[in-house]
Amino acid sequence: MTMSRKPRIKTGPILLGLPAGLFLLAFFLVPLGYVTVLSFSDPSWGIANYRELFNSRLFLMTLGNTFWMAAVVTGLSLLLAYPLAYVAATSKGTLGKTILMIVALSFWTSYLVRTYAWMVILGVQGPIPALVALFGHSPPPRLLFTSFAATLGMTHGLIPFMTMALFAVMKRIDPKLMDAAGSLGARPWRVFWHIYLPLSAPGIINGITLVFITCLGFYVMPVLLGSPREQTIAGLIGDRMEQILDFGGAAAMSLVLLAASLGLFSVYSRYFGMDRLWGGRI
Amino acid sequence: MTLVRLGAIAITIFLAAPLLVVVPMSFSTAPSLQFPPPGLWVGFYAKFFADPNWTGPLVNSIIIGIATAVLTMAVAVPASFALVRHRFPGRSAFNLLLMTPLIVPHIVMALGYYVYFGELRLLQSYLGVVLAHTCFSIPVAMLIITAALKGFDLSLERAAMSLGARPLTVFRLVTMPILAPAFVIAGLFAFVHSFDETVVSLFISGRDVATLPRQMFNSFRMEADPVISVASSLLFAAALAGVLVPAAVRSVRRTLDRRNSPLAS
């Protein structure tokens, strides 16, 4: 070794990180920059696109609808995923394993396949309208292509996501704590309310943050299952691009959607640190 | 307690039941979305595999998925080493950059790629779709690789080095074999992420390199092609195999271990 000792600039991590950094700069940040510039420049420079958006009833209603739908889906999937994750984390028998297996299966099944399943089930010739008709409701109500269908499909689609976020935290909760509280005379619901629920709170916060952000930008299910009259922002952006070729307007909407997603994410990171969001693995 | 278990069972059924309609539909004789199917046959499978409008996108998706997985691993593995093993200025900003593709909605990126790749003449090309998909796959792969790297015992590498192995030999003979399972899983996640990606493909892949999700999405919109049920069933079967095969392997291995362990007799 004849290397002279200079004050070292660490070249190792720079060389290791450079390919990923340059790649994301060129193919992630630059296209995002294009969207930003487009929103201020197409068709002419200025904030006309934004002014138009916030004067448009359609856009404001869609914005409200998107947030409302995201809130409903997040609430429902938390409500349904919590007992699922709880049983999976606390029971050692077959039930816990079966739950995890079904959750994984649902998680790995493409959103398009799940969309197809709901199209069959809610469709005019499907089992649910037939069931409704059986109870004397005729003609059967139109279920497909409504906000109800989109909400149902998204909730079903995001329960696995929510369950995994909850399970990651719940499986680390020491069951002895609950036993201790029980042996000191606390009733089961008090044990749950004062011990289990607070300990699982980080999982709840991770789950609702991830699911809510995913819902805000969700395109496939709202477009395919939802009502064309009550769109979400993502659907509206798609329409602008495909049908009217209004890229400036689409870009302005994209920036509003982006600001909402990144805003929520930064609030989360501010209080909890971004690395925990995906299970604190980095 | 039992009430909670009953609830969990009901929710599990709610989760699983819709998926169970997919496969029977692909064997249906009816050209519409009639459930239960009026009769069974395999005609739609024959149609799927004879129609280039379906087999073409299937092949495209596989090509794009493999290329995405390779490219993702090529940049994500070194970046994971940088993040886990080194402390350097700008590390948290770098970490943030690597993770944001998970937060930015795909429809926003679809617009960005549409304009940007339009200028670079990468629209309707394999390369364009692969570059876009790699951006989304990098954070997914990073989460898996960094988790494995954190659990890696550095003293193994030190032992090899103290015995005189050069850094590359250490990587090849010690680091790589230990991390190989994590690399395989990360590559697999990158592939699946690309294979399932719908929104960006929809806007930038065009007719020439149409992916399977794009073809499925458009066919849903037209509400015409019953062959969609076959595509859905194939994807569902792949997911089922992905979940059941590892579980089966694990249980077989456990049985064998038990039988071979000296305590069992």
Chai-1 contact restraints between the chains, C-beta under 6 A:
chainA,res_idxA,chainB,res_idxB,connection_type,confidence,min_distance_angstrom,max_distance_angstrom,comment,restraint_id
A,K10,B,F88,contact,1.0,0.0,6.0,A-B,restraint_1
A,P13,B,A82,contact,1.0,0.0,6.0,A-B,restraint_2
A,P13,B,H86,contact,1.0,0.0,6.0,A-B,restraint_3
A,P13,B,F88,contact,1.0,0.0,6.0,A-B,restraint_4
A,L16,B,P78,contact,1.0,0.0,6.0,A-B,restraint_5
A,L16,B,F81,contact,1.0,0.0,6.0,A-B,restraint_6
A,L16,B,A82,contact,1.0,0.0,6.0,A-B,restraint_7
A,G17,B,A79,contact,1.0,0.0,6.0,A-B,restraint_8
A,G17,B,A82,contact,1.0,0.0,6.0,A-B,restraint_9
A,G17,B,F94,contact,1.0,0.0,6.0,A-B,restraint_10
A,P19,B,V75,contact,1.0,0.0,6.0,A-B,restraint_11
A,A20,B,V75,contact,1.0,0.0,6.0,A-B,restraint_12
A,A20,B,A79,contact,1.0,0.0,6.0,A-B,restraint_13
A,F23,B,V75,contact,1.0,0.0,6.0,A-B,restraint_14
A,L24,B,L97,contact,1.0,0.0,6.0,A-B,restraint_15
A,F27,B,L131,contact,1.0,0.0,6.0,A-B,restraint_16
A,F27,B,C135,contact,1.0,0.0,6.0,A-B,restraint_17
A,F28,B,P101,contact,1.0,0.0,6.0,A-B,restraint_18
A,F28,B,C135,contact,1.0,0.0,6.0,A-B,restraint_19
A,P31,B,G112,contact,1.0,0.0,6.0,A-B,restraint_20
A,P31,B,Y113,contact,1.0,0.0,6.0,A-B,restraint_21
A,P31,B,Y116,contact,1.0,0.0,6.0,A-B,restraint_22
A,L32,B,G112,contact,1.0,0.0,6.0,A-B,restraint_23
A,Y34,B,G112,contact,1.0,0.0,6.0,A-B,restraint_24
A,Y34,B,V115,contact,1.0,0.0,6.0,A-B,restraint_25
A,Y34,B,Y116,contact,1.0,0.0,6.0,A-B,restraint_26
A,V35,B,L111,contact,1.0,0.0,6.0,A-B,restraint_27
A,V35,B,G112,contact,1.0,0.0,6.0,A-B,restraint_28
A,L80,B,I11,contact,1.0,0.0,6.0,A-B,restraint_29
A,P83,B,V4,contact,1.0,0.0,6.0,A-B,restraint_30
A,P83,B,G7,contact,1.0,0.0,6.0,A-B,restraint_31
A,P83,B,A8,contact,1.0,0.0,6.0,A-B,restraint_32
A,L84,B,A8,contact,1.0,0.0,6.0,A-B,restraint_33
A,L84,B,I11,contact,1.0,0.0,6.0,A-B,restraint_34
A,V87,B,R5,contact,1.0,0.0,6.0,A-B,restraint_35
A,V87,B,A8,contact,1.0,0.0,6.0,A-B,restraint_36
A,I99,B,T12,contact,1.0,0.0,6.0,A-B,restraint_37
A,I102,B,T12,contact,1.0,0.0,6.0,A-B,restraint_38
A,I102,B,L15,contact,1.0,0.0,6.0,A-B,restraint_39
A,I102,B,A16,contact,1.0,0.0,6.0,A-B,restraint_40
A,A104,B,V243,contact,1.0,0.0,6.0,A-B,restraint_41
A,L105,B,V243,contact,1.0,0.0,6.0,A-B,restraint_42
A,S106,B,L15,contact,1.0,0.0,6.0,A-B,restraint_43
A,W108,B,A239,contact,1.0,0.0,6.0,A-B,restraint_44
A,W108,B,G242,contact,1.0,0.0,6.0,A-B,restraint_45
A,T109,B,F236,contact,1.0,0.0,6.0,A-B,restraint_46
A,T109,B,A239,contact,1.0,0.0,6.0,A-B,restraint_47
A,S110,B,D196,contact,1.0,0.0,6.0,A-B,restraint_48
A,S110,B,L235,contact,1.0,0.0,6.0,A-B,restraint_49
A,L112,B,P213,contact,1.0,0.0,6.0,A-B,restraint_50
A,L112,B,M216,contact,1.0,0.0,6.0,A-B,restraint_51
A,V113,B,S232,contact,1.0,0.0,6.0,A-B,restraint_52
A,V113,B,L235,contact,1.0,0.0,6.0,A-B,restraint_53
A,V113,B,F236,contact,1.0,0.0,6.0,A-B,restraint_54
A,Y116,B,S232,contact,1.0,0.0,6.0,A-B,restraint_55
A,A117,B,P18,contact,1.0,0.0,6.0,A-B,restraint_56
A,A117,B,L19,contact,1.0,0.0,6.0,A-B,restraint_57
A,A117,B,V21,contact,1.0,0.0,6.0,A-B,restraint_58
A,A117,B,V22,contact,1.0,0.0,6.0,A-B,restraint_59
A,V120,B,V21,contact,1.0,0.0,6.0,A-B,restraint_60
A,V120,B,M25,contact,1.0,0.0,6.0,A-B,restraint_61
A,V120,B,L33,contact,1.0,0.0,6.0,A-B,restraint_62
A,V120,B,F35,contact,1.0,0.0,6.0,A-B,restraint_63
A,I121,B,P18,contact,1.0,0.0,6.0,A-B,restraint_64
A,G123,B,L33,contact,1.0,0.0,6.0,A-B,restraint_65
A,Q125,B,L33,contact,1.0,0.0,6.0,A-B,restraint_66
A,Q125,B,Q34,contact,1.0,0.0,6.0,A-B,restraint_67
A,G126,B,F35,contact,1.0,0.0,6.0,A-B,restraint_68
A,P127,B,F35,contact,1.0,0.0,6.0,A-B,restraint_69
A,G217,B,P105,contact,1.0,0.0,6.0,A-B,restraint_70
A,Y219,B,I107,contact,1.0,0.0,6.0,A-B,restraint_71
A,Y219,B,V199,contact,1.0,0.0,6.0,A-B,restraint_72
A,V220,B,T198,contact,1.0,0.0,6.0,A-B,restraint_73
A,L224,B,F220,contact,1.0,0.0,6.0,A-B,restraint_74
A,A234,B,I107,contact,1.0,0.0,6.0,A-B,restraint_75
A,I237,B,I107,contact,1.0,0.0,6.0,A-B,restraint_76
A,A250,B,L111,contact,1.0,0.0,6.0,A-B,restraint_77
A,S254,B,V108,contact,1.0,0.0,6.0,A-B,restraint_78
A,S254,B,L111,contact,1.0,0.0,6.0,A-B,restraint_79
A,L257,B,P105,contact,1.0,0.0,6.0,A-B,restraint_80
A,L258,B,V108,contact,1.0,0.0,6.0,A-B,restraint_81
A,S261,B,I103,contact,1.0,0.0,6.0,A-B,restraint_82
A,F265,B,I103,contact,1.0,0.0,6.0,A-B,restraint_83
A,W278,B,L143,contact,1.0,0.0,6.0,A-B,restraint_84
A,R281,B,L143,contact,1.0,0.0,6.0,A-B,restraint_85
A,R281,B,A147,contact,1.0,0.0,6.0,A-B,restraint_86
A,I282,B,T146,contact,1.0,0.0,6.0,A-B,restraint_87
